[in-house]
Amino acid sequence: MTVSREVELEGHIIDSGMMGTAFSIVMDLGGEFTVEAFDIGRHKDEPSYARLLVEADDEATLQSIVHELHQHGANPADPTDATLERAPADRVVPHGFYSTTNHPTFVRYDGEWLEVEQIEMDCAIVVAGGDDAPHASTKVLNAVEEGDRIVMGDTGIRVEPPERPRDSGGAFGFMQGGVSAERPSKSTIRRIAAAIRETKAEGGEVLAVCGPALIHSGAREDLARLVREGYIDMLSAGNGFAVHDIERDLYGTSLGVDTETLDHARHGHKHHIYAISEVIREGRIEAAVDSGTVESGVMYECVVNDRPFVLAGSIRDDGPLPGTITDAVEAQAAIREQAHRADMVLMLSTLLHSVAVGNCLPSTTPVVCVDISPATVTQLLDRGSAQAVGMVTDIGTFVPLLADELAGNE
């Protein structure tokens, strides 16, 4: 005896590949499907609709198929209210809780669909506010409190993955995923610059996630210019990035190497620890800027132009600098706050911090990832951002070209 469930797909399900993906999921997981209804949008801005009857030999197989379909935007044809259970203790969720994707998500409560606030992957959904003003939001597991109403299973949940419409024009039209070392750099950078301008024109905020290679490669002054000119609103980086940026200001080197001549300075291997010592002496980076000890660079521009920054530490850090967040959970919370504010993200040659920020982003946030390593770019784009572009290129080439495109004529 077979069991069955009806699911619906709606939107640009052909162009985005959603319909083909749904067929493959059912077959790969041992089920069968029948297309009961299929209406094709006949114009570029018209969505399509399909209703599938999914069948399996047993309830467990059907549940696994429906769960996987749900993650890709196929929703039950006859939705009911979501199932809620109370968290039994702080940081403890009931067995079978719903674990979020990074796609826009809605929860059915008392017959109404509530949009889940601050959506990000690998979180629980909590419904709060009572019957008069209910609202749903994500919580990481370490933030769950005893008594929170946690959404369970897949019932009463609707996921809407970003689509790929037939008309992919506009400033963000080129951000449809994919990684290529052959991508024409100048034309792509021109389009990235246009996307940044559009974000800023609409009052949005751009977050830059930066690795130390940016300083080593000689792109420091150009990134500082983008911060100064207001094209970058927030910065997320590690202790090493800030140390090498400040070392460049104090001693003209990055890890003891002159970034212009590539000469190794005499006793240059000590410069990074000397730089840390000078900032510790001042008390914090802001104080070192105010006193005139630090007079240029990315961190300098962040301070004097009031651009917030998060420096998240790691176990290998020297120092670390005052202001570097060494508690991993505290650093994650600070990164999450930035990610939720960001309307566009530039991930510049850092796998560790880009993954940390990427895990906090909804799939609808435009992301540009640049790294000399194809594996880094591929890993970051594979996390699920539909509005993303990857460039495999030298960060020391990319940032100056972007700065020239955005601020070169100003």
RODO-2510 file (C-alpha; in nm, 4 decimals, decimal comma):
residues 410
     n   res          X          Y          Z
     1     m     0,0000     0,0000     0,0000
     2     t     0,1398     0,3356    -0,1019
     3     v     0,1082     0,6711     0,0734
     4     s     0,0902     1,0050    -0,1038
     5     r     0,1032     1,3808    -0,0609
     6     e     0,0237     1,6701    -0,2945
     7     v     0,2825     1,9480    -0,3265
     8     e     0,2840     2,2717    -0,5230
     9     l     0,5553     2,4652    -0,7038
    10     e     0,4997     2,8238    -0,8092
    11     g     0,7127     3,0953    -0,9680
    12     h     0,9780     3,0764    -1,2383
    13     i     1,0053     2,7054    -1,1759
    14     i     1,1283     2,6175    -1,5248
    15     d     1,3990     2,8827    -1,5689
    16     s     1,5317     2,8317    -1,2164
    17     g     1,5479     2,4551    -1,2602
    18     m     1,3175     2,4058    -0,9606
    19     m     1,0824     2,1716    -1,1427
    20     g     1,3585     1,9451    -1,2723
    21     t     1,5147     1,9400    -0,9272
    22     a     1,1827     1,8328    -0,7762
    23     f     1,1480     1,5454    -1,0233
    24     s     1,5024     1,4272    -0,9473
    25     i     1,4488     1,4406    -0,5703
    26     v     1,1397     1,2211    -0,5885
    27     m     1,3056     0,9605    -0,8110
    28     d     1,6404     0,9600    -0,6298
    29     l     1,4726     0,8995    -0,2936
    30     g     1,2650     0,6074    -0,4193
    31     g     0,9305     0,7727    -0,4838
    32     e     0,7059     0,8344    -0,7813
    33     f     0,5192     1,1427    -0,8974
    34     t     0,2276     1,2403    -1,1138
    35     v     0,1919     1,5930    -1,2557
    36     e    -0,1708     1,6744    -1,1771
    37     a    -0,1614     2,0367    -1,2961
    38     f     0,0881     2,2417    -1,4930
    39     d     0,0303     2,6014    -1,6015
    40     i     0,3211     2,7624    -1,7876
    41     g     0,3776     3,1376    -1,7677
    42     r     0,3711     3,2659    -2,1245
    43     h     0,5458     3,5988    -2,0663
    44     k     0,8763     3,6912    -1,9024
    45     d     0,7106     3,8249    -1,5893
    46     e     0,4485     3,5495    -1,5548
    47     p     0,5083     3,2690    -1,3043
    48     s     0,4359     2,9036    -1,3705
    49     y     0,2490     2,6613    -1,1462
    50     a     0,2671     2,2859    -1,0978
    51     r     0,0925     2,0470    -0,8605
    52     l     0,2491     1,7055    -0,8058
    53     l     0,1111     1,3955    -0,6413
    54     v     0,4096     1,2357    -0,4694
    55     e     0,3847     0,8664    -0,3785
    56     a     0,6060     0,6321    -0,1770
    57     d     0,5904     0,2808    -0,0358
    58     d     0,5822     0,3930     0,3263
    59     e     0,5350     0,7029     0,5401
    60     a     0,9036     0,7340     0,6346
    61     t     1,0127     0,7437     0,2690
    62     l     0,7385     0,9907     0,1837
    63     q     0,8397     1,2155     0,4727
    64     s     1,2026     1,2221     0,3591
    65     i     1,0960     1,3093     0,0031
    66     v     0,8576     1,5832     0,1144
    67     h     1,1215     1,7248     0,3491
    68     e     1,3788     1,7467     0,0690
    69     l     1,1234     1,8949    -0,1717
    70     h     1,0323     2,1501     0,0913
    71     q     1,3939     2,2689     0,1154
    72     h     1,3784     2,3504    -0,2568
    73     g     1,0507     2,5424    -0,2482
    74     a     0,7857     2,2738    -0,3035
    75     n     0,5115     2,3280    -0,0459
    76     p     0,2105     2,1182     0,0646
    77     a    -0,1028     2,1808    -0,1394
    78     d    -0,3197     2,1729     0,1742
    79     p    -0,1209     2,3598     0,4421
    80     t    -0,2150     2,3380     0,8073
    81     d    -0,0856     2,5375     1,1033
    82     a     0,2703     2,4730     1,2128
    83     t     0,3288     2,2430     1,5089
    84     l     0,4807     2,4186     1,8110
    85     e     0,6491     2,2713     2,1171
    86     r     0,8016     2,4423     2,4180
    87     a     1,1783     2,4335     2,4649
    88     p     1,2358     2,2174     2,7743
    89     a     1,5419     2,4139     2,8913
    90     d     1,7778     2,6914     2,7886
    91     r     1,9701     2,5964     2,4720
    92     v     1,7668     2,2764     2,4365
    93     v     1,5165     2,2231     2,1547
    94     p     1,2580     1,9429     2,1231
    95     h     1,3421     1,6404     1,9079
    96     g     1,2373     1,6924     1,5461
    97     f     1,2534     2,0737     1,5461
    98     y     1,2586     2,2488     1,2086
    99     s     1,6112     2,3537     1,1055
   100     t     1,6038     2,6554     0,8747
   101     t     1,7492     2,7123     0,5312
   102     n     1,8737     3,0594     0,4349
   103     h     1,5749     3,1140     0,2048
   104     p     1,2756     3,3383     0,2816
   105     t     1,0502     3,1305     0,5058
   106     f     0,6921     3,1604     0,6311
   107     v     0,5188     2,9848     0,9212
   108     r     0,1433     2,9242     0,9302
   109     y    -0,0008     3,0258     1,2664
   110     d    -0,3723     3,0483     1,3452
   111     g    -0,4512     3,0325     0,9734
   112     e    -0,2152     3,3163     0,8772
   113     w     0,1322     3,3085     0,7233
   114     l     0,3991     3,4814     0,9334
   115     e     0,7240     3,5742     0,7618
   116     v     1,0221     3,4509     0,9623
   117     e     1,2343     3,7484     1,0653
   118     q     1,6148     3,7548     1,0300
   119     i     1,6208     3,4310     0,8349
   120     e     1,9495     3,2410     0,8243
   121     m     2,0494     2,8785     0,7919
   122     d     2,0788     2,6197     1,0690
   123     c     1,8541     2,7898     1,3240
   124     a     1,5334     2,7089     1,5088
   125     i     1,2163     2,9118     1,4490
   126     v     1,0491     3,0635     1,7529
   127     v     0,6920     3,1957     1,7487
   128     a     0,6342     3,4670     2,0083
   129     g     0,4063     3,7579     2,0815
   130     g     0,0808     3,5827     2,1673
   131     d    -0,2336     3,5650     1,9549
   132     d    -0,2753     3,9436     1,9299
   133     a     0,0595     4,0191     1,7668
   134     p     0,2339     3,6908     1,6816
   135     h     0,5698     3,6965     1,5063
   136     a     0,8235     3,4356     1,4037
   137     s     1,2005     3,4708     1,4107
   138     t     1,5132     3,2574     1,4006
   139     k     1,7245     3,1714     1,7018
   140     v     2,0594     2,9966     1,7091
   141     l     2,0566     2,7060     1,9494
   142     n     2,2649     2,8785     2,2147
   143     a     2,0058     3,1606     2,2286
   144     v     1,7008     2,9358     2,2815
   145     e     1,5351     2,9910     2,6192
   146     e     1,3255     2,7547     2,8241
   147     g     0,9595     2,7911     2,7253
   148     d     1,0230     2,9277     2,3732
   149     r     0,7634     2,7963     2,1278
   150     i     0,9684     2,6043     1,8701
   151     v     0,8408     2,5138     1,5229
   152     m     0,8516     2,1388     1,4635
   153     g     0,8770     1,9185     1,1530
   154     d     0,7804     2,0516     0,8094
   155     t     0,4079     2,1099     0,8615
   156     g     0,2844     2,4654     0,8180
   157     i     0,6139     2,5960     0,6788
   158     r     0,6614     2,7553     0,3378
   159     v     1,0045     2,8137     0,1841
   160     e     1,0549     3,0463    -0,1141
   161     p     1,3988     3,0025    -0,2755
   162     p     1,5093     3,3008    -0,4860
   163     e     1,4146     3,2450    -0,8474
   164     r     1,5941     3,3021    -1,1737
   165     p     1,3413     3,4926    -1,3890
   166     r     1,3700     3,4996    -1,7662
   167     d     1,4568     3,8688    -1,7597
   168     s     1,7828     3,8940    -1,5621
   169     g     1,8573     4,2561    -1,6372
   170     g     1,9356     4,5366    -1,3944
   171     a     2,2390     4,5979    -1,1816
   172     f     2,2083     4,2620    -1,0047
   173     g     2,1110     4,0556    -1,3084
   174     f     2,4593     3,9086    -1,3527
   175     m     2,4608     3,7693    -0,9983
   176     q     2,3258     3,4248    -1,0738
   177     g     2,5997     3,2102    -0,9274
   178     g     2,8821     3,0368    -1,1043
   179     v     3,2576     3,0617    -1,0740
   180     s     3,5028     3,1252    -1,3526
   181     a     3,8665     3,2192    -1,3829
   182     e     3,7913     3,3187    -1,7409
   183     r     3,5265     3,5735    -1,6484
   184     p     3,6240     3,9101    -1,8075
   185     s     3,7452     4,0992    -1,5024
   186     k     3,6938     4,4581    -1,6114
   187     s     3,3393     4,4097    -1,7373
   188     t     3,2438     4,2101    -1,4275
   189     i     3,4005     4,4683    -1,1969
   190     r     3,2075     4,7395    -1,3808
   191     r     2,8837     4,5547    -1,3098
   192     i     2,9783     4,4946    -0,9470
   193     a     3,0435     4,8689    -0,9153
   194     a     2,6999     4,9378    -1,0628
   195     a     2,5425     4,7031    -0,8091
   196     i     2,7221     4,8825    -0,5245
   197     r     2,6044     5,2203    -0,6559
   198     e     2,2475     5,0962    -0,6781
   199     t     2,2645     4,9573    -0,3237
   200     k     2,3917     5,2916    -0,1936
   201     a     2,1370     5,4912    -0,3978
   202     e     1,8577     5,2917    -0,2326
   203     g     1,9953     5,3640     0,1139
   204     g     2,1467     5,0194     0,1581
   205     e     2,4645     4,9203     0,3414
   206     v     2,7651     4,7379     0,1966
   207     l     2,9654     4,5015     0,4185
   208     a     3,3261     4,4132     0,3308
   209     v     3,4668     4,0865     0,4683
   210     c     3,8463     4,1092     0,4397
   211     g     4,1477     3,8840     0,4779
   212     p     4,5143     3,9758     0,5423
   213     a     4,6049     3,8935     0,1804
   214     l     4,4400     4,2188     0,0854
   215     i     4,7093     4,4074     0,2797
   216     h     4,9927     4,1824     0,1590
   217     s     4,8889     4,2309    -0,2044
   218     g     4,9107     4,6101    -0,1870
   219     a     4,5365     4,6841    -0,2115
   220     r     4,5222     4,8544     0,1303
   221     e     4,5087     5,2144     0,0082
   222     d     4,2354     5,1372    -0,2452
   223     l     4,0161     4,9643     0,0124
   224     a     4,0764     5,2573     0,2487
   225     r     3,9588     5,4884    -0,0284
   226     l     3,6354     5,2905    -0,0680
   227     v     3,5746     5,3210     0,3073
   228     r     3,6541     5,6945     0,2995
   229     e     3,4274     5,7607    -0,0001
   230     g     3,1353     5,5796     0,1632
   231     y     3,1123     5,2771    -0,0674
   232     i     3,1856     5,0439     0,2235
   233     d     2,9737     5,0926     0,5355
   234     m     3,0899     4,8064     0,7599
   235     l     3,3958     4,5865     0,7935
   236     s     3,4278     4,2286     0,9180
   237     a     3,7758     4,0816     0,9530
   238     g     4,0166     3,8967     1,1763
   239     n     4,2840     4,0218     1,4118
   240     g     4,5504     3,9605     1,1447
   241     f     4,3930     4,1948     0,8920
   242     a     4,3915     4,4866     1,1357
   243     v     4,7438     4,4100     1,2604
   244     h     4,8951     4,4119     0,9098
   245     d     4,6990     4,7237     0,8126
   246     i     4,8357     4,9080     1,1166
   247     e     5,1858     4,7629     1,0642
   248     r     5,1798     4,9101     0,7119
   249     d     5,1033     5,2531     0,8570
   250     l     5,3653     5,2401     1,1320
   251     y     5,6516     5,0644     0,9528
   252     g     5,5665     5,0519     0,5816
   253     t     5,5535     4,6730     0,5829
   254     s     5,3093     4,3843     0,6025
   255     l     5,4535     4,0808     0,7810
   256     g     5,7901     4,2528     0,7505
   257     v     5,7718     4,2928     0,3703
   258     d     5,7453     4,6287     0,1938
   259     t     5,4241     4,5910    -0,0085
   260     e     5,5511     4,8208    -0,2837
   261     t     5,9125     4,7016    -0,3328
   262     l     5,8593     4,3485    -0,1912
   263     d     6,1871     4,3904    -0,0027
   264     h     6,2263     4,2286     0,3389
   265     a     6,2896     4,5047     0,5900
   266     r     6,5723     4,4654     0,8384
   267     h     6,4224     4,3115     1,1549
   268     g     6,0886     4,3309     0,9708
   269     h     5,9695     4,0065     1,1253
   270     k     5,9207     4,2024     1,4489
   271     h     5,7013     4,4716     1,2957
   272     h     5,3671     4,2991     1,3402
   273     i     5,4235     4,2379     1,7108
   274     y     5,5552     4,5941     1,7528
   275     a     5,2358     4,7222     1,5892
   276     i     5,0242     4,5228     1,8335
   277     s     5,2297     4,6587     2,1226
   278     e     5,1740     5,0193     2,0146
   279     v     4,7954     4,9745     1,9985
   280     i     4,7927     4,7986     2,3362
   281     r     4,9887     5,0936     2,4750
   282     e     4,7163     5,3298     2,3472
   283     g     4,4367     5,1092     2,4821
   284     r     4,2452     5,0474     2,1577
   285     i     4,2559     5,1198     1,7840
   286     e     4,0325     5,4254     1,8161
   287     a     4,2658     5,5800     2,0737
   288     a     4,5681     5,5126     1,8512
   289     v     4,3943     5,7021     1,5705
   290     d     4,2888     5,9887     1,7986
   291     s     4,6425     6,0320     1,9313
   292     g     4,7954     6,0379     1,5835
   293     t     4,9865     5,7149     1,6327
   294     v     4,7939     5,5588     1,3430
   295     e     4,7514     5,8013     1,0536
   296     s     4,6352     5,5983     0,7527
   297     g     4,4865     5,2756     0,6315
   298     v     4,1624     5,0838     0,6413
   299     m     4,1210     5,0804     1,0189
   300     y     4,2095     5,4514     1,0319
   301     e     3,9356     5,5309     0,7768
   302     c     3,6840     5,3160     0,9650
   303     v     3,7513     5,5127     1,2831
   304     v     3,7547     5,8664     1,1404
   305     n     3,4502     5,8013     0,9183
   306     d     3,2539     5,6154     1,1867
   307     r     3,2316     5,2889     0,9928
   308     p     3,1622     5,0044     1,2379
   309     f     3,3947     4,7046     1,2309
   310     v     3,4056     4,3603     1,3879
   311     l     3,7406     4,1901     1,4486
   312     a     3,6887     3,8246     1,5352
   313     g     3,9856     3,6439     1,6853
   314     s     4,1202     3,2939     1,6359
   315     i     4,3453     3,0582     1,8302
   316     r     4,6499     3,1556     1,6227
   317     d     4,6290     3,5323     1,6832
   318     d     4,9245     3,7321     1,8115
   319     g     4,8360     3,9884     2,0742
   320     p     4,5521     4,0100     2,0047
   321     l     4,4710     4,3749     1,9399
   322     p     4,2464     4,5456     2,1941
   323     g     3,8940     4,5290     2,0578
   324     t     3,9398     4,1901     1,8896
   325     i     3,6577     3,9643     2,0097
   326     t     3,8185     3,6456     2,1369
   327     d     3,5024     3,4727     2,2606
   328     a     3,3741     3,2732     1,9597
   329     v     3,0053     3,2961     2,0549
   330     e     3,0320     3,6699     2,1208
   331     a     3,2114     3,7187     1,7886
   332     q     2,9437     3,5200     1,6086
   333     a     2,6741     3,7418     1,7591
   334     a     2,8561     4,0568     1,6431
   335     i     2,9016     3,9129     1,2934
   336     r     2,5344     3,8136     1,2839
   337     e     2,4289     4,1703     1,3674
   338     q     2,6348     4,3045     1,0761
   339     a     2,5085     4,0373     0,8377
   340     h     2,1462     4,1159     0,9170
   341     r     2,2094     4,4848     0,8405
   342     a     2,3963     4,4264     0,5144
   343     d     2,2237     4,4803     0,1805
   344     m     2,5293     4,3674    -0,0192
   345     v     2,8445     4,1817     0,0847
   346     l     3,1950     4,1818    -0,0619
   347     m     3,3936     3,8755     0,0496
   348     l     3,7559     3,9574    -0,0219
   349     s     4,0152     3,6813     0,0020
   350     t     3,9266     3,5151     0,3319
   351     l     3,7668     3,1737     0,3598
   352     l     3,7290     3,1612     0,7383
   353     h     3,5517     3,4924     0,7885
   354     s     3,3550     3,4718     0,4646
   355     v     3,2054     3,1391     0,5713
   356     a     3,1238     3,2859     0,9134
   357     v     2,9414     3,5817     0,7581
   358     g     2,7881     3,3706     0,4828
   359     n     2,6252     3,1386     0,7351
   360     c     2,4351     3,4370     0,8760
   361     l     2,3093     3,5761     0,5438
   362     p     1,9711     3,5188     0,3810
   363     s     1,9939     3,3801     0,0286
   364     t     1,8514     3,7050    -0,1098
   365     t     2,1508     3,9207    -0,0076
   366     p     2,3777     3,9923    -0,3082
   367     v     2,7252     3,8517    -0,2495
   368     v     3,0505     3,9050    -0,4389
   369     c     3,3259     3,6575    -0,3508
   370     v     3,6813     3,7150    -0,4760
   371     d     3,9766     3,4849    -0,4119
   372     i     4,2792     3,3533    -0,5976
   373     s     4,1731     3,0000    -0,4992
   374     p     3,8846     2,8501    -0,7014
   375     a     3,8064     2,6130    -0,4129
   376     t     3,7429     2,9049    -0,1771
   377     v     3,5027     3,0770    -0,4158
   378     t     3,3193     2,7529    -0,4968
   379     q     3,2762     2,6618    -0,1290
   380     l     3,1288     3,0010    -0,0471
   381     l     2,8867     3,0074    -0,3397
   382     d     2,7772     2,6502    -0,2719
   383     r     2,6370     2,7616     0,0639
   384     g     2,3189     2,8608    -0,1217
   385     s     2,3205     3,2274    -0,2195
   386     a     2,1323     3,2660    -0,5458
   387     q     2,2288     3,6328    -0,5799
   388     a     2,6033     3,5729    -0,5911
   389     v     2,8994     3,6036    -0,8240
   390     g     3,2433     3,4516    -0,7789
   391     m     3,5679     3,5801    -0,9263
   392     v     3,8881     3,3784    -0,9211
   393     t     4,1502     3,6492    -0,9387
   394     d     4,4221     3,8276    -0,7440
   395     i     4,2686     4,0483    -0,4758
   396     g     4,5504     4,2975    -0,5367
   397     t     4,4160     4,3447    -0,8892
   398     f     4,0444     4,3378    -0,8084
   399     v     4,0275     4,6013    -0,5336
   400     p     4,2237     4,8745    -0,7191
   401     l     4,0120     4,8222    -1,0323
   402     l     3,6919     4,8390    -0,8270
   403     a     3,8126     5,1538    -0,6485
   404     d     3,8963     5,3178    -0,9824
   405     e     3,5545     5,2257    -1,1183
   406     l     3,3711     5,3629    -0,8136
   407     a     3,5821     5,6497    -0,6838
   408     g     3,8504     5,7063    -0,9450
   409     n     3,6817     6,0031    -1,1092
   410     e     3,5570     6,1702    -0,7950
***
